[in-house]
Amino acid sequence: MTVEREITTTFAGTLVWDHAITKRNLVPANIAIYAVCTEGEFPRLIGSTNVLYIGSTTLLGGLSVGARLYSYRYSPQSQPKDIRERVAAVQAGGNKVTLKWLLVSSENEARAIESRLLSEYRKQHLEYPPFNGKG
């Protein structure tokens, strides 16, 4: 199974990116693996994908300033700011962006799944998702 198919079939939560960021209370305040995806596919070194970013966090949604989605909306730090700017550029090109997530029971489980998905993505496409920024 491809990473894209696994995200589509097993990640139970989905919201349009702008709603996920502005209405963080609609996203569970839980440990999660998440993916930022486009509606359509775009080319990679091998094949194509709709996955822009794969990550994990101990607190995805909710109203806490510690929530990952809070950082994507407000943080001046480089990584969240970079993702915010890149998503805006994708949207400006007329592409719909969504946030998909899978809740898990522990931080270790989240990191293990994130690591496996990134490894499988790299094997499939010979590179990481474009917003992950790994060399």
Secondary structure, DSSP 8 states (H G I E B T S, - for coil): --HHHHHHHH--EEEEHHHHHHTGGGS-SS-EEEEEEEEEEEE-SSSEEEEEEEEEES--SSS-TTSHHHHHHH--SHHHHHHHHHHHHHHHTT--EEEEEEE-S-HHHHHHHHHHHHHHHHHHHSS--TTT---
